[in-house]
Amino acid sequence: MIRVEVVLAWPDRYQQRQLELADGCTVAEAVAQAALEGAADVVAMAVHGVLAQPQQRLLDGDRIELLRPLLADPKENRRRRARGGD
């Protein structure tokens, strides 16, 4: 058995689930078992901050982060700040 954490965060709140899973469990299986509200809207997943594939096997102590879509283009935000617009 392994223990993992699945996390989904917003600017003002977050959800997390601690799970105990069978050895060899994948990222997709952990996310499905966590059943976090809003998980269907994620665009990617990461394990300890590194992008992960759904079929990636998990290790004991892994932290799976569910990544939401960006609300603004980071490049455009930088351009606006450089022009003095923010």
Buried (B, 14 or more C-beta within 10 A) or exposed (E): EBEBBBBBEEEEEEBBBEBEBEEEBBBBBBBEBBEBEEBEEBEEBBBEEEEBEEEBEBEEEBBBBBBBEEEEEEEEEEEEEEEEEE
